[in-house]
Amino acid sequence: MSLSHLPLRRVFVLATTLFATTSLSGCLFVTDTTLMDPAVFVQQTAPVFAVPEYADPPSNNPPPMPGAIPHKRQLYPTDFHQTYGLPVTNPVHRTMYEVMRDEGHTLPAIPTSRVNQRFLRQEVSYQTNEAPGTIVVDTRAHFLYLVQENGKAMRYGVGLGKAGYGWTGRGVVQWKAKWPRWTPPEDMVARQPDLRQFAASEGGATPGLNNPLGARAMYIYKDGKDTLYRVHGTPDWQSVGKATSSGCVRMFNQDVIDLYNRIPAKTTIVVI
């Protein structure tokens, strides 16, 4: 049919219809209304969390080190640190526990932000009948106090013996040593045969960063006899504030050096 014989208005309508039909023939426009459904929207925008496969909880035993003394700690294993959520320590504490060079050894810094702040060295008010210069170990609170004048004391956090391995009483620091040699007592060797190589008959463990007595040791005597209990440093800083040792009083190495420098031999010590 020739368009020349049609009225102009009809030609315009036919042309418009033909254009629309041709344009839509290759692409179908459909409005997707599913996104207007709240349930669909929530499903498509919900966050996705990565859930790792189950793994055994981490061990709190220190990683093995060449020449390290084998020992075990009975701490509750957790992915979070015991003081998770506590505020970061102040600059004074970071200075106290920074890297220290002593007697040819380099002590690593204590990560104070991961330590319960109450176990860090600090001067506190302390009422006691003990004379200034006396050491008082509070086994319940895991504190060691060095009594000072005017109702004050220098307080240190300590690790103590597990149930059945502690000692209480009044004694004296008979003598003290820098970077001592460690010899486990026979009853400890009987419980842990792998310590036989460090027994007194074998010469003991060489002083150093891996030695269980740490940088300093103060030997507790009672009535002139060795109690076999010590106040000493430890390379295992995480044990401070815990009951993990075989009865001795453990301190951060930086703290035991500080205490060593403050007291003379024959200092009275009270363990309560």
PECORRA-V621072 format. One record per pair of residues at least 6 apart in sequence whose ideal C-beta (glycine too) atoms are under 7 Angstrom apart, sorted by the first residue. I is the first residue (numbers start at 1). GAP is how many residues later the second one is. D is the distance in Angstrom with one decimal. If there is no record, write none. Layout:
BEGIN
I_GAP_D, I_GAP_D
END
This chain:
BEGIN
3_8_5.3, 34_6_5.1, 35_6_6.2, 57_20_4.3, 58_19_5.5, 58_21_6.7, 59_18_6.1, 60_13_5.6, 60_15_4.1, 60_17_5.4, 61_11_5.8, 61_12_6.1, 62_174_5.9, 65_145_6.1, 67_143_5.5, 68_142_4.4, 69_129_6.7, 69_136_5.7, 69_141_6.0, 69_142_6.8, 69_143_5.3, 70_124_5.3, 71_141_6.6, 73_163_7.0, 73_166_5.9, 73_171_4.7, 74_88_6.9, 74_170_6.4, 75_167_6.3, 75_169_6.8, 81_33_5.2, 82_34_6.6, 83_31_6.5, 83_32_6.5, 83_33_4.7, 86_30_6.9, 86_31_6.4, 88_25_4.9, 89_23_4.1, 89_24_5.7, 89_28_6.0, 89_31_6.8, 93_19_4.8, 93_27_5.1, 94_18_5.7, 96_25_5.9, 96_158_6.2, 97_12_5.9, 97_13_3.8, 97_15_5.3, 97_155_6.7, 97_157_5.1, 98_11_5.0, 99_7_6.6, 99_8_6.7, 99_9_6.3, 99_10_4.9, 100_7_4.4, 100_154_5.9, 102_113_6.1, 102_155_6.5, 103_75_5.8, 103_76_5.6, 105_74_6.8, 105_103_6.7, 105_104_6.2, 107_108_6.5, 107_146_5.1, 107_147_6.7, 110_127_5.2, 110_142_5.5, 110_144_6.4, 112_8_6.4, 116_125_6.0, 119_38_2.6, 119_121_5.7, 119_122_4.6, 120_37_6.6, 121_33_6.9, 121_35_5.4, 121_134_5.4, 121_137_6.5, 122_33_5.8, 123_29_5.9, 123_31_5.7, 124_29_5.9, 124_31_4.8, 125_26_5.8, 125_27_6.3, 126_19_5.6, 126_21_6.8, 126_25_6.6, 126_26_6.4, 126_27_3.6, 127_24_5.8, 128_8_6.5, 128_19_5.9, 130_6_5.9, 130_17_5.2, 130_140_6.4, 131_16_6.9, 132_15_5.2, 132_16_5.5, 132_17_5.1, 133_14_6.5, 133_134_6.4, 134_13_4.7, 134_134_4.8, 134_136_6.5, 135_9_6.5, 135_11_5.8, 135_128_7.0, 135_132_6.1, 135_134_4.2, 136_9_4.5, 136_11_6.4, 136_134_5.0, 136_136_6.9, 137_7_5.0, 137_21_6.7, 137_112_5.8, 137_132_7.0, 137_134_4.4, 137_135_6.9, 138_7_7.0, 138_134_6.2, 139_21_5.5, 139_27_6.2, 139_29_6.8, 139_132_6.5, 139_133_6.6, 142_15_6.2, 142_16_5.6, 142_18_6.2, 142_99_5.1, 143_12_5.4, 143_13_7.0, 143_14_6.5, 143_15_6.7, 144_12_4.6, 144_14_4.8, 144_105_6.5, 144_107_7.0, 145_8_4.2, 145_10_5.5, 146_7_6.1, 146_8_4.4, 146_113_6.5, 146_116_6.1, 146_117_7.0, 147_6_5.2, 148_6_6.4, 156_95_5.8, 156_99_4.8, 156_103_6.6, 157_83_5.0, 157_84_5.3, 158_82_6.4, 158_91_5.1, 158_92_6.0, 158_93_5.6, 159_75_6.8, 159_80_4.2, 159_81_4.7, 159_82_6.5, 159_83_5.3, 159_85_5.8, 159_86_5.7, 159_91_3.7, 160_6_6.1, 160_83_5.2, 160_85_6.5, 160_89_6.3, 161_82_6.5, 161_84_5.2, 161_85_6.0, 161_86_3.6, 161_87_6.8, 162_81_5.2, 162_82_6.4, 163_80_6.9, 165_81_5.1, 165_82_4.1, 166_81_5.6, 167_60_6.0, 167_62_4.6, 167_80_5.6, 167_104_6.2, 168_103_4.8, 168_104_6.2, 169_53_6.0, 169_102_6.1, 170_100_5.1, 171_49_4.8, 171_50_5.6, 171_51_4.0, 171_56_6.2, 171_98_5.5, 172_49_5.6, 172_94_5.5, 172_95_6.7, 172_96_5.8, 172_97_6.6, 173_45_4.5, 173_46_6.8, 173_47_6.6, 173_90_6.7, 173_92_6.1, 173_93_6.8, 173_94_4.5, 173_96_5.8, 174_45_5.3, 174_47_3.8, 174_91_7.0, 175_44_5.5, 175_90_5.4, 176_40_6.8, 176_41_6.7, 176_42_4.5, 176_43_6.9, 176_84_6.0, 176_89_6.0, 177_40_5.1, 178_38_6.0, 179_28_4.0, 179_36_6.1, 180_27_6.3, 180_33_4.7, 180_37_4.1, 181_23_4.3, 181_24_6.4, 181_25_6.9, 181_26_5.6, 182_16_6.6, 182_22_5.7, 182_23_4.3, 182_29_5.3, 182_30_5.2, 182_31_4.7, 183_15_6.6, 183_16_6.4, 183_17_4.3, 183_21_3.9, 184_11_4.8, 184_14_5.8, 184_15_6.5, 185_43_5.6, 188_7_6.3, 188_58_5.7, 189_6_5.1, 189_7_5.5, 189_10_5.5, 198_6_5.9, 198_7_4.4, 205_6_5.3, 209_26_5.8, 210_25_6.0, 212_22_6.8, 213_17_6.8, 213_19_4.4, 213_20_6.6, 214_18_5.5, 214_19_2.3, 214_20_5.0, 214_21_6.2, 214_39_4.8, 214_42_6.1, 215_18_4.4, 215_38_4.4, 215_41_6.0, 215_42_5.5, 216_16_6.5, 216_17_5.5, 216_40_4.4, 216_41_5.7, 216_44_4.3, 217_13_5.1, 217_15_4.1, 218_12_6.4, 218_13_4.3, 218_42_7.0, 219_7_6.7, 219_11_5.8, 220_7_4.9, 220_9_4.8, 220_10_6.5, 220_11_7.0, 220_49_6.0, 221_6_6.4, 229_18_5.5, 229_19_5.5, 230_18_4.6, 231_18_4.5, 231_20_6.9, 232_16_6.0, 232_18_6.6, 232_24_6.3, 233_18_5.8, 233_20_4.0, 233_23_3.9, 234_16_4.3, 234_17_6.9, 237_15_5.7, 239_6_6.9, 239_11_5.8, 240_10_6.2, 240_11_6.8, 240_12_5.9, 251_8_6.9
END
